[in-house]
Amino acid sequence: MQFSKKFIETVIKKTKEILENNRQDLNSQRMGLLNKKTALEGKRNKLEDSLLDETIGREAFKRMHARIQDKIYKLNERIQDLESKSDIDINLIEEVLSFTKNIYKTYKEAPKFLKRHYLRFFFEKIFVKNKKISKIQPTPIFLILRENHQVIIRNNQLLG
C-alpha cells in the first residue's frame, strides 16, 4: 500500500504551509514573552538599585523582588514550553512525511502504540478468524482516498 505521488506532494505542500504558519506564530509569541521578560528584568534592576540607594526598605524589597522573580520564572517556563512545542511539531511532521513516503517501512519501524494509530487511520475494524485476518472495515477517509486513487494497493487480497 502506498500513497500516490500527487497525494504525497499535496501533503508536503500543506505541511510546509502549516510549519511556516506555526513558526511565525511561535516566533511572535516568543518575542512577546521575551519583551515582557526584558521589561521585568528592568524593573528588577531598578528595584535592586533602590535597595542599594536605600530608597526602599528591605522588607518591601524582598516582597517586590520575589514577585518579579516569580513572574520572570513563569515567563521562562512559557518560553520553554514554546520550544518544546516546536520540537514536537517537527517530530510529528517528520513522522507524517516518512509515513506518506513509505507506509510499510514506517509501520514496521514504529513503536507498538504508533502502529495502532497507523492501523486506525486505515481501518475501523479488523476481523480475525483462526489467527488470520478474515475481513476489514476501512475508515471513511481511507475509502475516499482509495476512490480518488490517492492510495495505491499492490496486493488487493484483503480489500477484495
N, C-alpha and C positions, 0 to 999 in steps of 0.2 A: 504494500500500500504506500502510495506517495502522493504528495500534492502536485498539482500541475505547476508548470513554470510561471504561468500568469498569476496563479494564486500566491505563490512564493514572492513574486515581485510586488504584488499588492500588499502583502504582509510586511515586507521590508519597507516599502514606501510609508505605510501607515505607522510603522514602528519608529521610523526616523522622525516623522511629524510629532508623534507623541513624546519621543525622547527630547526633541528640541523644545517643545512647549514645557515639559517638566523641568528642563534645565533653566529656562528663562524664569519660570515660577520659583524654583528653588533659589536661584541667584538673587532674585528680587527679595524673597523672604530673608535670605541670609544677610543681604545688605541692610535691610531694615533692622534686623536683630543686632548686627554689628554697630549700626549707628546708635541704637539705644544703649548698647554696652559702652560705647565711647563716651556718650553723654553721662552715664552713671559713673564711669571712671573719673571724669572731670569733676563731678560733684564730690566724689570720694576724696580726690586730691585737694579740693578747696576745703573740705571738712578737716582733713589732716593738717593743712596749713593753719586753719583756725585753731586747732588744738595747740600747735606749736606757737602761734601768736598769743595764745591764752585768751582768745576772744570767745571761746566756748568751753564750758565745763566738761570735766572728764566723764561724768555720767551721761550727759547729753551726747557727747561724742560717741561713747560706746554704743548707745541705743541707736543713733543715726547711722553709725558706721556699720553695725550689724545688719540694719535694714538694707542699706545699699549693697553690702556684700552678698546678702541673700538674693537680691534682685539680679546681681551680676552672675551668681551661681546658676540661677534658674535660666537666664539667657544663654549661658554656656551649655546647659543641658538641651535647650531647644535647638541651638546651633548643631550640637552633636546628633540630635535626632534627625535633623535635616540631612546631615552627612550620611547617616545610616540608611535613610530612605533612598537616597541617591544610589547607594551600593546595592540595595535590594532591587531597585528598578533595573539596574544594569544586569544583575544576575538573572532576573526574570526575562529580560529581553534576550540575553544570550541563550537561555534555555528554549524560549519560543522559536528563535531562529534556527537553532540546532534541530528542534523538533520538526519544523516545517521542511527543512532540507533533507533530513534522513530520519524518518519516523522510526524505522526498525532499530537502527543503531542507538538513537536517543532513548528509546524504550528499554532496550537491553541494558544500557549503562545506568539507567535511572535507579534511584533507591526505591524500595518497595512502596512507600507511601506515594511517591510521584507516579509510579506505574499505575496505581489505582486511579489517579486523576486522569492520566492519559486514556485509560480504558473508558472512563466515564465520559470523555469527550466524544468518543466514537459510539459507545454502546450504552443504551439504557439498561438492558438486561442481557445476560449471557446464560443460556441454559446448558447444563451439563448432565450427561447421561452416561453411566458407566465410565466415568473419569475422562470423557471426551465431550467437546463442545458439540451439542446437537442442534442448537438454534441460537440466533442472536436477534436482538431488537435494537436497531440503530437509533441514535439520537436524532431529533428533528434537524439539527444543524448538519449532521453528517449526511442525512438523506438529501438535504438541499445541495450540499457540496457535491455529492455523487451525481445528482440530477443535472447539475450545471457543469459537469465534467471537470471539477476542480480537484477531485481526488481520483487517482488512477489506481485501480486494483489489479494486480498482476495475476493472482490466483483467486478466482471468484467462488471457490468451494463453499465458504461459509455463507456468502451472501445470496447464493442461488436458491 
